[in-house]
Amino acid sequence: MTPPTTFVRVCGLDELEEGTPKRVEIDGTPVSVVRTEGEVFAINDICSHANVSLSEGEVEDCMIECWLHGSSFDLRTGKPSGLPATRPVPVYPVKIEGDDVLVSVTQES
């Protein structure tokens, strides 16, 4: 049986600058929260190729680029768009309630 999805407040919507990743930790899981293209996304903050923080990289459209080797990941799916990364990173559901950004890491999507 799948555990219920539990959402946790990670920040206020006004704390997210367009195109600037914000690193948060939820129950020990590092997460990069990004506001871009009029949406808010949450993706695991660790690059699947080099084990470094994605929130230190740059965002363009719905992609986040790892600062170390240049792999980009789709914020919607976690899939890499090119080498050197070949494995996706987990993405997490996001809810906006009023001015609060909530993320769930209990059920990966």
Backbone as CSV, one residue per row, in Angstrom:
resi,resn,N_x,N_y,N_z,CA_x,CA_y,CA_z,C_x,C_y,C_z
1,MET,0.832,-1.171,0.000,0.000,0.000,0.000,0.885,1.246,0.000
2,THR,0.566,2.209,-0.828,1.323,3.446,-0.941,1.006,4.360,0.230
3,PRO,2.067,4.892,0.886,1.790,5.813,2.000,1.135,7.084,1.488
4,PRO,0.343,7.737,2.334,-0.299,8.981,1.899,0.746,10.063,1.634
5,THR,0.427,10.949,0.715,1.313,12.053,0.391,1.204,13.113,1.479
6,THR,2.339,13.438,2.098,2.381,14.438,3.146,3.134,15.656,2.637
7,PHE,2.465,16.791,2.625,3.089,18.022,2.163,3.626,18.817,3.345
8,VAL,4.798,19.424,3.146,5.475,20.211,4.165,5.720,21.608,3.610
9,ARG,5.460,22.636,4.428,5.753,24.002,3.993,7.262,24.172,3.929
10,VAL,7.763,24.646,2.777,9.201,24.837,2.613,9.601,26.306,2.561
11,CYS,8.672,27.177,2.142,8.963,28.607,2.083,7.704,29.351,1.658
12,GLY,7.797,30.663,1.684,6.728,31.495,1.160,6.947,31.697,-0.330
13,LEU,5.888,31.863,-1.068,5.988,32.078,-2.512,6.834,33.309,-2.819
14,ASP,6.733,34.320,-1.969,7.508,35.542,-2.193,9.006,35.367,-1.929
15,GLU,9.400,34.231,-1.349,10.820,33.937,-1.116,11.497,33.333,-2.343
16,LEU,10.698,32.968,-3.336,11.248,32.349,-4.545,11.404,33.382,-5.645
17,GLU,12.645,33.650,-6.004,12.931,34.555,-7.106,12.819,33.783,-8.409
18,GLU,12.201,34.369,-9.399,12.060,33.727,-10.709,13.431,33.259,-11.212
19,GLY,13.535,31.955,-11.496,14.752,31.396,-12.080,15.919,31.198,-11.129
20,THR,15.693,31.393,-9.823,16.765,31.206,-8.841,16.401,30.048,-7.917
21,PRO,17.141,28.934,-7.994,16.832,27.782,-7.140,17.024,28.097,-5.658
22,LYS,16.175,27.500,-4.828,16.290,27.631,-3.371,16.444,26.226,-2.801
23,ARG,17.524,26.008,-2.063,17.759,24.688,-1.467,17.054,24.605,-0.124
24,VAL,16.310,23.514,0.081,15.653,23.237,1.351,15.912,21.774,1.689
25,GLU,15.640,21.415,2.923,15.763,20.014,3.317,14.449,19.586,3.944
26,ILE,13.951,18.452,3.483,12.695,17.909,3.999,12.970,16.505,4.509
27,ASP,12.843,16.304,5.802,13.094,14.999,6.416,14.399,14.378,5.936
28,GLY,15.448,15.198,5.855,16.757,14.705,5.457,16.993,14.632,3.959
29,THR,15.982,14.963,3.169,16.105,14.934,1.716,16.402,16.337,1.193
30,PRO,17.537,16.518,0.496,17.836,17.827,-0.081,16.984,18.070,-1.323
31,VAL,16.335,19.224,-1.361,15.411,19.544,-2.447,15.730,20.940,-2.969
32,SER,15.689,21.082,-4.290,15.822,22.386,-4.925,14.425,22.811,-5.371
33,VAL,13.976,23.968,-4.879,12.663,24.496,-5.240,12.899,25.658,-6.205
34,VAL,12.195,25.617,-7.334,12.442,26.591,-8.394,11.129,27.170,-8.905
35,ARG,11.118,28.501,-9.028,9.972,29.191,-9.634,10.403,29.653,-11.027
36,THR,9.730,29.125,-12.046,10.048,29.494,-13.422,8.846,29.224,-14.317
37,GLU,8.731,30.004,-15.375,7.649,29.805,-16.342,6.272,29.874,-15.682
38,GLY,6.145,30.622,-14.572,4.865,30.767,-13.895,4.468,29.588,-13.025
39,GLU,5.384,28.644,-12.810,5.110,27.471,-11.975,6.203,27.312,-10.938
40,VAL,5.948,26.460,-9.953,6.945,26.127,-8.943,7.209,24.632,-9.033
41,PHE,8.490,24.276,-9.060,8.904,22.884,-9.185,9.785,22.508,-8.003
42,ALA,9.818,21.216,-7.685,10.711,20.693,-6.652,11.405,19.460,-7.218
43,ILE,12.730,19.480,-7.134,13.533,18.400,-7.687,14.608,18.051,-6.667
44,ASN,15.010,16.790,-6.610,16.074,16.411,-5.692,17.296,17.270,-5.991
45,ASP,17.941,17.768,-4.955,19.013,18.742,-5.127,20.360,18.121,-5.491
46,ILE,20.449,16.815,-5.589,21.733,16.172,-5.855,21.796,15.642,-7.285
47,CYS,22.794,16.120,-8.041,22.997,15.678,-9.416,23.262,14.176,-9.441
48,SER,22.624,13.470,-10.354,22.788,12.017,-10.450,24.147,11.625,-11.029
49,HIS,24.861,12.570,-11.598,26.166,12.275,-12.185,27.315,12.540,-11.213
50,ALA,27.287,13.687,-10.537,28.470,14.096,-9.784,28.243,14.310,-8.292
51,ASN,27.038,14.053,-7.781,26.764,14.183,-6.353,27.057,15.593,-5.824
52,VAL,26.637,16.610,-6.593,26.774,18.002,-6.158,25.395,18.662,-6.183
53,SER,25.290,19.809,-5.532,24.016,20.513,-5.388,23.555,21.156,-6.698
54,LEU,22.360,20.785,-7.141,21.784,21.393,-8.344,21.343,22.825,-8.084
55,SER,21.014,23.159,-6.838,20.527,24.508,-6.549,21.615,25.574,-6.735
56,GLU,22.850,25.153,-6.913,23.927,26.090,-7.193,24.064,26.348,-8.694
57,GLY,23.263,25.630,-9.496,23.316,25.783,-10.945,22.354,26.839,-11.442
58,GLU,22.266,26.936,-12.756,21.409,27.941,-13.379,20.134,27.305,-13.919
59,VAL,19.084,28.126,-13.978,17.793,27.691,-14.493,17.503,28.441,-15.782
60,GLU,17.074,27.687,-16.779,16.614,28.294,-18.022,15.372,27.547,-18.467
61,ASP,14.289,28.290,-18.645,12.992,27.688,-18.959,12.666,26.670,-17.872
62,CYS,12.417,25.429,-18.224,12.091,24.389,-17.237,13.246,23.416,-17.045
63,MET,14.479,23.917,-17.179,15.672,23.092,-17.017,16.562,23.691,-15.939
64,ILE,17.209,22.810,-15.164,18.207,23.246,-14.192,19.519,22.587,-14.579
65,GLU,20.583,23.383,-14.599,21.882,22.895,-15.044,22.805,22.690,-13.855
66,CYS,23.466,21.548,-13.821,24.470,21.280,-12.804,25.685,22.158,-13.083
67,TRP,26.141,22.860,-12.092,27.242,23.813,-12.251,28.582,23.129,-12.522
68,LEU,28.723,21.854,-12.132,30.031,21.210,-12.224,30.383,20.719,-13.628
69,HIS,29.492,19.943,-14.231,29.795,19.368,-15.549,28.796,19.759,-16.628
70,GLY,27.785,20.550,-16.274,26.875,21.073,-17.286,25.696,20.202,-17.661
71,SER,25.452,19.117,-16.947,24.252,18.328,-17.235,23.023,19.137,-16.865
72,SER,21.986,19.071,-17.692,20.727,19.754,-17.400,19.639,18.736,-17.139
73,PHE,18.742,19.086,-16.215,17.638,18.202,-15.849,16.317,18.940,-16.024
74,ASP,15.328,18.243,-16.562,13.994,18.798,-16.737,13.332,18.892,-15.369
75,LEU,12.898,20.073,-14.985,12.272,20.274,-13.675,10.942,19.535,-13.551
76,ARG,10.304,19.224,-14.685,9.012,18.526,-14.662,9.165,17.027,-14.498
77,THR,10.241,16.453,-15.053,10.395,14.994,-15.074,11.647,14.490,-14.372
78,GLY,12.644,15.346,-14.198,13.912,14.934,-13.613,14.868,14.298,-14.605
79,LYS,14.431,14.150,-15.859,15.271,13.489,-16.856,16.388,14.407,-17.326
80,PRO,17.595,13.830,-17.492,18.705,14.631,-18.007,18.523,14.875,-19.503
81,SER,19.006,16.020,-19.973,18.866,16.333,-21.393,20.116,15.992,-22.178
82,GLY,21.162,15.632,-21.494,22.391,15.284,-22.196,23.474,14.853,-21.238
83,LEU,24.567,14.403,-21.801,25.693,13.912,-21.020,26.361,15.044,-20.247
84,PRO,27.064,14.736,-19.178,27.461,13.404,-18.759,26.419,12.652,-17.929
85,ALA,25.379,13.305,-17.443,24.363,12.593,-16.648,23.533,11.680,-17.547
86,THR,23.251,10.489,-17.056,22.420,9.541,-17.800,21.208,9.085,-16.981
87,ARG,21.231,9.331,-15.674,20.130,8.920,-14.801,19.316,10.138,-14.360
88,PRO,17.992,10.001,-14.308,17.155,11.116,-13.844,17.316,11.325,-12.337
89,VAL,16.864,12.474,-11.866,16.789,12.745,-10.434,15.306,12.832,-10.067
90,PRO,14.963,12.471,-8.842,13.552,12.505,-8.448,12.970,13.919,-8.471
91,VAL,11.703,14.010,-8.863,10.944,15.251,-8.755,9.832,15.015,-7.738
92,TYR,9.367,16.094,-7.133,8.396,15.980,-6.046,7.186,16.862,-6.303
93,PRO,6.018,16.412,-5.837,4.810,17.216,-6.002,4.872,18.519,-5.197
94,VAL,4.317,19.572,-5.786,4.291,20.894,-5.160,2.842,21.369,-5.091
95,LYS,2.485,22.001,-3.974,1.178,22.645,-3.836,1.416,24.066,-3.353
96,ILE,0.611,24.970,-3.871,0.633,26.351,-3.383,-0.663,26.559,-2.611
97,GLU,-0.538,26.931,-1.344,-1.705,27.220,-0.512,-1.554,28.646,0.005
98,GLY,-2.350,29.532,-0.551,-2.209,30.944,-0.205,-0.859,31.424,-0.694
99,ASP,-0.014,31.872,0.240,1.333,32.322,-0.098,2.395,31.298,0.290
100,ASP,1.978,30.090,0.661,2.909,29.056,1.101,3.201,28.047,-0.002
101,VAL,4.472,27.627,-0.081,4.891,26.577,-1.005,5.058,25.304,-0.193
102,LEU,4.334,24.264,-0.591,4.401,22.985,0.095,4.930,21.931,-0.864
103,VAL,5.781,21.044,-0.340,6.396,19.990,-1.146,6.247,18.684,-0.401
104,SER,6.083,17.599,-1.152,6.024,16.272,-0.554,7.157,15.416,-1.097
105,VAL,7.932,14.816,-0.185,8.950,13.869,-0.608,8.549,12.447,-0.261
106,THR,7.335,12.265,0.269,6.886,10.934,0.664,6.488,10.080,-0.521
107,GLN,6.170,10.711,-1.620,5.752,9.966,-2.816,6.357,10.663,-4.026
108,GLU,7.384,10.054,-4.609,8.042,10.640,-5.771,7.130,10.521,-6.985
109,SER,7.207,11.525,-7.855,6.393,11.467,-9.072,7.295,11.456,-10.275
